[in-house]
């Protein structure tokens, strides 16, 4: 077994946007790192909260970017939501779908009947992201939920990353229905367990590693499932947000990008770092030393989380620490 991070686990549960790719481009180092993972026999699963695309579409997009992905390697929140419905409903039950055709197809595949309007008895409502969702769609779902239908949400991500910036995600639409119905949905996607459990089963993994860029979904989802996690800084999480993370949102490992998987475990695990000294003093963190800014961030997180966490004031002693904190945009 190799002493790098990749050699410690038997499968990678990889988030997509912000981790494997960013919009229409592969993330730095992602293609060769995932190729190496396959060559070394480490399972790969692409795990996405986005329910608007089918596994076939996701695999095709990944292949266009150079990842040579196979459909069975893709686990989506639409699949997880359909599985949750199948657990709660008898075959042939009626489900009102708010979302894309990909979600309709997954619900149909588990033996359930789909509709778009509340014009007759409805046993459940399932809600996933679609850029075409409008007021009328939410109104139909609202009526069904108020009438007692089971409500399942593919995910509750408030925003969706795009090339233009953060836009409203499925969670924003879920919030509208919460306000209108006073009800809470069963959540299938990260940070809830169904999607993560599905990916683990699909990979037949005994020791998987979750890799992602979001604290509230990827890292919190790993915590919920009792799995280790690597946070990469190629997506939405900023260094300041990581420092202030709640216990449920704290990864075991931190790297600039997926190439961190090929580095020794001792280098990427959050903890004390060579070349850096960090001291927690009340509400302040004092850093001194020189070296890799991401290594400093690991040391800062280790010291601050051990002190209780929260939002610290970060101070630098010396030019090396000042330059690193400026690159991290902390302080």
N, C-alpha and C positions, 0 to 999 in steps of 0.2 A: 504493500500500500504506500502511495506517495505521501510525503509530509505536507503537501499543499492542501488548500481548503477543499478542492475538488475531490481529492482522494479520501476525504473523511466521510463522504456521503455516497449513497447509491442512486440518488435521483435528484434532479433539479426541478423545482416547481417555479417556473419563470413567469413573472408578470410581463405584459407586452409593452404598451406605450409608456415611455419613460425609462424602460429597463432594457428591453431587447431592441426596440427601435424608437425613434422620435419622429412622429409624422411619417414622412415618406422615405426616411433614411435609417439605416441600421445604426445602433448606438456604437460608440467607439469600442473596438475590440470584440464586439458581440459575435460576429460571424466566425472568426477563427476560434474563439473560446468555446462556442457551442459545438463546433466541429470537433475540437479536442475532447470535449465531454463524451460525444458519441464514440469516438475512436477508443476511448478508455473504458467503454462499457457502462458509463453513468447514464441512467435514464433521463430523458428530457420530456417535460410536459409544459406546454404553453398555457398558462392559466389566466383567463381574462374575465373581468366583471362585465364587459361590454356584451350585451345580449342582442345587439343589432345585426351581427354577422354570424353566419353558420360556421361550423368547424371547417367545412370545405373552403369557404371564402377566406377564413383566417389563415389556413395552411397555404392557400394560393398566394396571399399577400406576403407571407413570410418567405415563401420560395422565391418570389420576385426580388426580395431583398437579399437573397443569397443563403438562406438558412436551410433549404432543402427539407422543409417540414412535411410530415405525413399527417393525414387527417386524424388517426388515432392518438397523435401526440398533443392534440388540442382539447382543452377542457374549458367550456364556456359556462357562464352563469345561466344561460337559457337551458342548457342541459340539466344543470343542478336544480333549477326551478321546476322543470318538468318532472324530475325525479321526486321532488318534494310533493308535488301534486299527486303523483301516482301512489305515494305512500298514504295519502289522506283520503283519496277518492276511489270509488269503484270504477271498473272499466266502463267506458261509455259516458261518464259524467260530463256535464257541460261546463266549459271554462270560457269566460270572457277574457279575451286577450287585448291588452293595451301594449303595443310594441310592434316590432318588425316581423316580417314573414319568417325570419329565422326562428323566432320564438314560437310562432304558430306551428312550424314544422316539428319542433322538438316536443311540443305538447301533443300533437297528433301522433307522433311516433310512440308514445307511451300508452296509446289506446284511449285517449280522451277526445271529446268532441269540442271544437272551438267555434266561438261566435264573436261578433264585434259589437253587438247591441244587446241591451237588456230588454228584449221583447218577449221573453218567456222565462221559465225557471232557469236559474244559473247557480251552479254549485260552487264555483270558485272564480276569482279574478286573479290573473297573473299579469304583472306589470314589468316591462323591460324597456330599455332605452330605444327610442326611434326618433329621428329628427322630424318626423311627420306627425308626432303626437300633438293633438290640440285640445281645446276646451271640450269639444263634443265627445272625444274619447274619454276624457276624465269624467265627464258627466255620466256616461253610461256605466263606468266603473263605480262611480259614487252611488248610483242607484242600486247596483247589485250588492255592494258591500253593506249598505244600509239595510238591505233586505236580508242580510245574514250570510252572504256568500263568504267562503274562506278567501283570504287575501294573501297572495304570495308575491313578493318583490324579488326580482332577479338580483338586485343590488341597491344600495342606498348611497352611492357616490354622489355628493352634491354637485360636483363639477366633472366635466369631461375635457381632457387636454386635447387641443387641436393646434394646427399651425398658426392660428390667429390668436391663441391664448385659451384660458380656461372658460368654457361655456357651460350652460346648465346641463347637468347630468340627470340620470334617472332618479337620484335621490331628491332633486328639487321637485320633480313631478310627484314623487311619493309624499313629500311634505305637503303638497297641495291637497292630496286625498286624505292625509291624516287630519288636516284642519277641517275638511268638509265632512268627515265621517266620525271623527273621534276614535278611530280604530288604529291598531298597529298591525303591520303585515308580518308574516313569517319571511325572513330574509334568507335567500339561498346563496348569495355571493359573499365574497370577502367583505367584512371580517367574520361573518358567520361560518359555521363549519361545513355545510353541505358541499360547496364547491371544492374546498380543500380536501375533504375526505374522498370525493370523487376522483380527484387528480392522484391522490396517493394510491387508491385502489387501481386506477388505470395503469400506473407505473409499476405496480406490484412492489412498492418500495417499503423497506423496513427502516431506513434512516434517510429520509428526504430533507433537503435544504430548500427553504423558501427564499426566493430572490425577488426584491421589488424596490420601488422608489417612493412608495407612499406609506406613511406611518399608520394612518387610520384604517387602511384596508389590507395591504400586504403584510406589514409587520404585526398589526393587531390580529390579523387572521392567523398568522403563524402562532402567536401566543395562545389564541383560542384553541387551536388544534394541538398545542403542546409540541411545536416544532421549532427548530433553530431557524434563524433568519439572517440573511445578508442584505443590508441596505446599500444601494448604489446611488450616487449623487448625479445621475444623468437625467433625472426627472423632476418631480415637483417639490420634493423635500429639500429645505435649505438647512445649512449647518445650525443656524439659530433655532429652527424648529426642532431639530434633532436634540439639541441640548435641553430643550424644555419638554421633551417627550414624557408622557405618563409611563408608569411601569409597564402597562399593557402594550405600549408602542415602542419599546426599546429593543433593538436588534442585538444579536450576539456579535455580529461582524459588521464592518463598515469598509467600503472601498469606493474609489472614484468611479469605477465602472466594472463591467463584468470580468475584466482581466484580473481583478482581485481574486477570482476563483483559482487562479494558477499561482498565487503567492503562498508562502508558508502560513500555516494557521496562526502562528504567533505574531505575524506581521499585521494580519487583518482583524484579529480579535480585539474588541474594545477593552482597553486596559492601559497600564503604564506603557510608555513608548520611549525607546532609546533616543537621546538627544533632546527630550522635552521634560520639563518639570512643571507640574501644575499643583497649585495649592488652593483649597477651598477655604475662604475666610468669610463666614457669615453669608451675606448675599453676593459676595464677590468671588470670582475665579481669577487667580493670578498666574500667568503663563510666562515661562522664560525658557530659552534654549534656541535651537535652530534645526531646520530640516523640513521634511515633507509636511505641508499644511494639513493633509488628511490624517496623518499620524498624530498631529497635534489635536485634531478634533476627537480622535479616539481617546486620547489622554484626558481631554476636557470632559468628555462624556463620563468616563470612568470616575473621575474625581467628583464631578457634580452630582451624578446619580447616587454615589455612595453617601454624599452629604444630604440627600433628601430630594434633590431636584427642584424644579420650578424655573423661573426666568432669571438668570444671573446677570450681574455686571461683569464683563470680562475685561481684564486689564493685562497689558503687556509690560514685561520688564526686559528691555533690550531691543535692538533693531530686528533681530531674527524673529522674535515672537510678534513684534508689531507688523512686520511684513506678512507673516503667515495669517494673522488675524484679519488683515486687510483683504487678502485673497479669499478668505472664508466669509468675509462680510459680517464679521462678529466684532462687537465692541463699540 
